[in-house]
Amino acid sequence: MLRIIGSNLWYFSQMTQFGSPGAPTPSVGTKFESDGGARSFPGNSIVSNLAQQSTQHELLCRMQDDAKRESFGESLTFLPPSSFHMTLFDLVCDQIRQPEHWSSKIGLDAPLSEVDAQLARWLEPLSFPQRLSMKVDCAGRLEIGLHVLLEPIDNEVERELRNFREAISRTTGIRHPDHETYPFHITLAYMLRYLTVTQQRDLQRFVSRWDATLAESFGVLDLEPAQLVFFDDMLAFPSERGGGRLA
């Protein structure tokens, strides 16, 4: 496992016990096909999108393009820039029907359409954050992919996020094991295959280079208003089931 302590980026790479270089990661066969095509992976969550005209969105697009040119780029599948968002609260995924990742108020065998409708009814009266200001963080996240980690710009925003997440948990009966430690992030790519030693080395250099760029240029990110979304795969997060990919 490769990790740069204090890095703004977190990535999970190969170790012998996780998989040999070139072997598929757990993302293959669940969220993605081996060629990077999106598989059906429906669920719902609460997210805040990045404004596509923002400086930060442009910066992350450059970062993605840079990663595609690297040796490790062939082992990743890159998400469309229109999907860039920060998740405020993971709700449920249709293919992960385990008590610790599900609502205590809804049966594990409930059809997703009924879950969608019930969550929408429960959440409709709640006040969602309208503007969250975030900055680049310096903590780590264990995830098979390439991410930029975020943290609230000040204590006021941190309290708003914490209180909102607690209200969502109480209302929906959903409290994931990482509820207290959930790291806010923007996902740029998922890893399809474990990296070779050369790819890992190139990834380390990439992370070091982009850490410096993000520290200098990312600034304060003002996210768009939070919204409940119903996704069918990892490529788009529309506010209605079957809403399609964002243009």
The 8 nearest C-alpha neighbors of each residue, nearest first, counted from 0:
[[1, 12, 14, 13, 11, 2, 10, 17],
 [2, 0, 12, 11, 3, 10, 199, 13],
 [1, 3, 4, 0, 9, 10, 11, 6],
 [2, 4, 6, 5, 1, 9, 203, 206],
 [5, 3, 6, 2, 138, 139, 137, 7],
 [4, 6, 137, 138, 3, 7, 139, 136],
 [5, 7, 137, 8, 3, 4, 138, 210],
 [8, 6, 137, 136, 210, 148, 147, 135],
 [9, 7, 147, 6, 146, 148, 206, 10],
 [10, 8, 139, 140, 146, 145, 7, 6],
 [9, 11, 145, 144, 12, 143, 142, 8],
 [10, 12, 143, 142, 0, 141, 1, 144],
 [13, 11, 0, 1, 193, 194, 10, 14],
 [14, 12, 193, 194, 0, 18, 17, 15],
 [13, 15, 17, 16, 0, 18, 12, 19],
 [16, 14, 18, 17, 19, 13, 20, 0],
 [15, 17, 14, 18, 19, 13, 0, 20],
 [18, 16, 14, 15, 13, 19, 24, 193],
 [19, 17, 15, 16, 22, 13, 14, 193],
 [18, 20, 22, 15, 21, 193, 13, 17],
 [21, 19, 193, 195, 194, 22, 18, 13],
 [20, 22, 192, 193, 19, 194, 23, 195],
 [21, 23, 192, 19, 20, 193, 18, 24],
 [24, 22, 192, 191, 27, 193, 21, 25],
 [23, 25, 192, 26, 191, 27, 193, 22],
 [26, 24, 27, 23, 29, 28, 191, 143],
 [27, 25, 24, 30, 29, 31, 28, 191],
 [28, 26, 31, 25, 32, 29, 33, 24],
 [27, 29, 32, 31, 26, 30, 25, 33],
 [30, 28, 26, 27, 31, 38, 25, 40],
 [29, 31, 38, 26, 40, 37, 27, 28],
 [32, 30, 37, 38, 27, 36, 35, 29],
 [31, 33, 36, 35, 27, 34, 28, 37],
 [32, 34, 35, 27, 31, 191, 36, 28],
 [35, 33, 32, 36, 31, 191, 76, 27],
 [36, 34, 76, 32, 33, 31, 37, 191],
 [35, 37, 32, 31, 34, 38, 33, 76],
 [36, 38, 31, 30, 32, 35, 232, 39],
 [39, 37, 31, 30, 40, 32, 232, 36],
 [38, 40, 232, 231, 41, 37, 30, 29],
 [39, 41, 232, 231, 30, 38, 42, 94],
 [42, 40, 231, 230, 232, 93, 92, 39],
 [41, 43, 92, 230, 91, 93, 229, 231],
 [44, 42, 229, 228, 90, 91, 230, 92],
 [43, 45, 89, 90, 228, 88, 227, 46],
 [44, 46, 227, 88, 226, 87, 228, 86],
 [47, 45, 86, 87, 225, 85, 226, 48],
 [46, 48, 225, 85, 223, 84, 224, 222],
 [49, 47, 84, 223, 222, 83, 50, 85],
 [48, 50, 84, 222, 83, 51, 223, 56],
 [49, 51, 53, 52, 48, 223, 56, 222],
 [50, 52, 53, 56, 49, 81, 57, 80],
 [53, 51, 50, 54, 56, 57, 49, 55],
 [54, 52, 56, 55, 50, 51, 57, 49],
 [53, 55, 57, 56, 58, 52, 217, 51],
 [56, 54, 58, 53, 57, 217, 59, 220],
 [57, 55, 59, 53, 58, 54, 51, 60],
 [56, 58, 60, 54, 55, 59, 61, 53],
 [57, 59, 55, 61, 56, 60, 54, 62],
 [60, 58, 62, 56, 61, 57, 63, 55],
 [59, 61, 63, 57, 62, 58, 56, 64],
 [62, 60, 64, 58, 59, 63, 65, 57],
 [61, 63, 59, 65, 60, 64, 66, 58],
 [64, 62, 60, 66, 65, 61, 59, 67],
 [65, 63, 61, 67, 66, 62, 60, 68],
 [64, 66, 62, 63, 67, 68, 61, 69],
 [67, 65, 63, 69, 68, 64, 72, 62],
 [68, 66, 72, 64, 65, 69, 63, 73],
 [67, 69, 66, 65, 72, 70, 64, 71],
 [70, 68, 66, 72, 71, 67, 65, 201],
 [69, 71, 72, 198, 73, 68, 201, 67],
 [72, 70, 198, 73, 69, 74, 202, 194],
 [73, 71, 67, 69, 75, 74, 70, 66],
 [72, 74, 71, 75, 70, 67, 76, 69],
 [75, 73, 192, 72, 71, 191, 190, 76],
 [76, 74, 190, 72, 191, 189, 73, 188],
 [75, 77, 35, 189, 188, 190, 78, 191],
 [78, 76, 188, 187, 75, 79, 189, 63],
 [77, 79, 188, 187, 234, 80, 76, 82],
 [78, 80, 81, 82, 234, 77, 83, 235],
 [81, 79, 82, 83, 78, 60, 56, 187],
 [82, 80, 79, 83, 245, 246, 51, 235],
 [81, 83, 80, 235, 79, 234, 84, 236],
 [84, 82, 80, 81, 49, 48, 185, 186],
 [85, 83, 48, 49, 47, 185, 82, 46],
 [84, 86, 185, 47, 46, 184, 87, 48],
 [87, 85, 46, 88, 45, 84, 47, 183],
 [86, 88, 46, 45, 85, 89, 47, 183],
 [89, 87, 45, 86, 44, 90, 164, 46],
 [90, 88, 44, 91, 45, 86, 87, 43],
 [89, 91, 44, 43, 88, 173, 92, 45],
 [92, 90, 42, 43, 101, 89, 100, 93],
 [93, 91, 42, 95, 94, 41, 43, 90],
 [92, 94, 42, 95, 41, 111, 96, 91],
 [93, 95, 92, 96, 40, 41, 42, 29],
 [96, 94, 92, 93, 97, 100, 91, 101],
 [97, 95, 107, 94, 101, 93, 98, 100],
 [96, 98, 100, 99, 95, 101, 107, 94],
 [99, 97, 101, 100, 96, 103, 102, 107],
 [98, 100, 97, 101, 175, 176, 174, 173],
 [101, 99, 97, 175, 98, 91, 96, 95],
 [102, 100, 98, 99, 173, 91, 97, 96],
 [101, 103, 173, 172, 104, 105, 171, 100],
 [102, 104, 172, 105, 101, 173, 98, 106],
 [103, 105, 102, 172, 106, 171, 173, 101],
 [106, 104, 102, 103, 107, 109, 114, 101],
 [107, 105, 108, 109, 104, 103, 102, 101],
 [106, 108, 109, 96, 105, 101, 97, 98],
 [107, 109, 106, 110, 96, 105, 111, 93],
 [108, 110, 106, 107, 111, 113, 114, 105],
 [111, 109, 112, 113, 108, 114, 93, 107],
 [110, 112, 114, 113, 115, 93, 109, 42],
 [111, 113, 115, 110, 114, 116, 109, 240],
 [114, 112, 116, 111, 115, 110, 117, 109],
 [113, 115, 111, 117, 112, 116, 118, 110],
 [116, 114, 112, 118, 113, 117, 111, 119],
 [115, 117, 113, 119, 114, 118, 120, 112],
 [118, 116, 120, 114, 119, 115, 113, 121],
 [117, 119, 121, 115, 120, 116, 122, 114],
 [118, 120, 116, 122, 117, 121, 123, 115],
 [121, 119, 117, 118, 123, 122, 116, 124],
 [120, 122, 118, 119, 123, 117, 170, 171],
 [121, 123, 119, 125, 120, 124, 118, 170],
 [122, 124, 120, 125, 121, 119, 126, 118],
 [125, 123, 122, 126, 121, 120, 127, 119],
 [126, 124, 122, 123, 127, 121, 166, 167],
 [125, 127, 128, 124, 123, 163, 122, 129],
 [126, 128, 225, 129, 125, 226, 224, 163],
 [129, 127, 225, 130, 224, 126, 131, 159],
 [128, 130, 224, 225, 127, 131, 223, 222],
 [131, 129, 224, 128, 222, 223, 221, 132],
 [130, 132, 222, 221, 133, 156, 128, 129],
 [131, 133, 221, 220, 152, 151, 219, 222],
 [134, 132, 151, 152, 220, 150, 219, 149],
 [135, 133, 219, 149, 150, 152, 220, 151],
 [134, 136, 149, 148, 150, 7, 137, 133],
 [137, 135, 149, 150, 148, 7, 138, 134],
 [136, 138, 7, 5, 6, 135, 139, 148],
 [139, 137, 5, 136, 6, 7, 140, 148],
 [140, 138, 9, 141, 137, 6, 8, 5],
 [139, 141, 9, 142, 182, 138, 10, 148],
 [142, 140, 11, 139, 143, 10, 9, 144],
 [143, 141, 144, 11, 140, 10, 9, 145],
 [144, 142, 11, 190, 189, 10, 141, 145],
 [143, 145, 189, 190, 188, 142, 10, 146],
 [144, 146, 188, 10, 187, 186, 189, 9],
 [147, 145, 186, 185, 187, 8, 9, 148],
 [148, 146, 8, 185, 184, 7, 149, 186],
 [147, 149, 184, 136, 7, 135, 183, 8],
 [148, 150, 136, 135, 184, 183, 134, 133],
 [149, 151, 136, 133, 134, 135, 152, 183],
 [152, 150, 133, 157, 153, 156, 134, 132],
 [151, 153, 133, 134, 132, 150, 156, 154],
 [154, 152, 151, 155, 156, 157, 132, 133],
 [155, 153, 157, 156, 158, 151, 152, 159],
 [154, 156, 158, 157, 153, 159, 152, 151],
 [155, 157, 159, 158, 154, 151, 153, 160],
 [156, 158, 154, 160, 151, 155, 159, 161],
 [159, 157, 161, 155, 156, 160, 162, 154],
 [160, 158, 156, 162, 157, 161, 163, 155],
 [159, 161, 163, 157, 158, 162, 164, 156],
 [162, 160, 158, 164, 163, 159, 157, 165],
 [163, 161, 165, 159, 164, 160, 158, 166],
 [162, 164, 166, 160, 165, 161, 159, 167],
 [165, 163, 167, 161, 166, 162, 160, 168],
 [164, 166, 168, 162, 163, 167, 169, 161],
 [165, 167, 163, 169, 164, 168, 170, 162],
 [168, 166, 164, 170, 165, 169, 171, 163],
 [167, 169, 173, 165, 171, 172, 166, 170],
 [170, 168, 166, 172, 167, 171, 165, 173],
 [169, 171, 167, 168, 172, 166, 121, 122],
 [172, 170, 173, 168, 169, 167, 102, 118],
 [171, 173, 102, 103, 168, 169, 104, 170],
 [174, 172, 102, 168, 171, 101, 175, 103],
 [175, 173, 168, 178, 172, 176, 99, 100],
 [174, 176, 178, 100, 177, 99, 173, 101],
 [177, 175, 178, 174, 99, 100, 179, 180],
 [178, 176, 180, 181, 175, 179, 174, 182],
 [177, 179, 175, 181, 176, 180, 174, 164],
 [180, 178, 177, 181, 176, 175, 161, 182],
 [179, 181, 177, 178, 182, 176, 183, 175],
 [180, 182, 177, 178, 179, 183, 140, 88],
 [183, 181, 180, 184, 140, 148, 149, 139],
 [184, 182, 149, 148, 181, 85, 150, 86],
 [185, 183, 148, 149, 147, 85, 182, 146],
 [184, 186, 147, 85, 146, 84, 83, 187],
 [187, 185, 146, 188, 145, 184, 147, 83],
 [186, 188, 145, 146, 78, 77, 185, 63],
 [189, 187, 77, 145, 144, 76, 78, 186],
 [190, 188, 144, 76, 75, 143, 145, 191],
 [189, 191, 75, 144, 143, 192, 74, 76],
 [192, 190, 75, 24, 74, 23, 27, 26],
 [193, 191, 23, 21, 74, 22, 24, 190],
 [194, 192, 20, 13, 21, 22, 12, 24],
 [195, 193, 20, 198, 13, 199, 12, 21],
 [194, 196, 20, 198, 197, 199, 193, 21],
 [195, 197, 199, 198, 200, 194, 20, 201],
 [198, 196, 200, 195, 199, 201, 194, 70],
 [199, 197, 71, 201, 195, 200, 196, 194],
 [200, 198, 202, 196, 197, 201, 194, 195],
 [199, 201, 197, 203, 202, 198, 196, 204],
 [202, 200, 198, 204, 203, 199, 205, 197],
 [201, 203, 205, 199, 200, 204, 198, 206],
 [204, 202, 200, 206, 201, 205, 199, 207],
 [203, 205, 207, 201, 202, 206, 208, 200],
 [204, 206, 202, 208, 203, 207, 209, 201],
 [207, 205, 203, 209, 208, 204, 210, 202],
 [208, 206, 204, 210, 205, 209, 203, 211],
 [209, 207, 205, 206, 211, 210, 204, 212],
 [208, 210, 212, 206, 211, 207, 213, 205],
 [209, 211, 207, 213, 212, 208, 7, 206],
 [210, 212, 214, 209, 208, 213, 215, 207],
 [211, 213, 209, 215, 210, 214, 216, 208],
 [214, 212, 217, 216, 210, 215, 211, 209],
 [215, 213, 211, 212, 216, 210, 217, 135],
 [214, 216, 212, 213, 211, 217, 218, 210],
 [215, 217, 213, 218, 212, 214, 58, 55],
 [218, 216, 213, 55, 214, 215, 219, 135],
 [217, 219, 216, 134, 220, 215, 214, 135],
 [220, 218, 134, 133, 132, 221, 217, 152],
 [219, 221, 133, 132, 222, 134, 218, 55],
 [222, 220, 132, 131, 130, 219, 133, 223],
 [221, 223, 131, 49, 130, 47, 220, 48],
 [222, 224, 48, 47, 130, 49, 225, 50],
 [225, 223, 129, 130, 47, 128, 226, 222],
 [226, 224, 47, 46, 128, 127, 129, 223],
 [225, 227, 45, 46, 228, 224, 47, 127],
 [226, 228, 45, 44, 238, 46, 229, 225],
 [227, 229, 238, 237, 44, 43, 236, 45],
 [230, 228, 43, 240, 239, 238, 42, 237],
 [229, 231, 236, 41, 42, 232, 43, 237],
 [230, 232, 41, 40, 39, 42, 229, 241],
 [233, 231, 40, 39, 234, 230, 41, 38],
 [232, 234, 235, 37, 30, 231, 40, 230],
 [235, 233, 232, 78, 82, 79, 244, 236],
 [236, 234, 244, 82, 233, 245, 237, 230],
 [235, 237, 230, 228, 229, 82, 238, 234],
 [238, 236, 228, 242, 239, 229, 235, 230],
 [237, 239, 228, 229, 227, 236, 240, 242],
 [240, 238, 242, 237, 229, 241, 228, 230],
 [241, 239, 229, 242, 230, 238, 237, 231],
 [242, 240, 243, 239, 231, 230, 237, 229],
 [241, 243, 239, 240, 237, 244, 238, 229],
 [244, 242, 241, 245, 237, 235, 240, 236],
 [245, 243, 235, 246, 234, 242, 237, 236],
 [244, 246, 81, 235, 243, 82, 237, 236],
 [245, 244, 81, 243, 82, 235, 80, 79]]
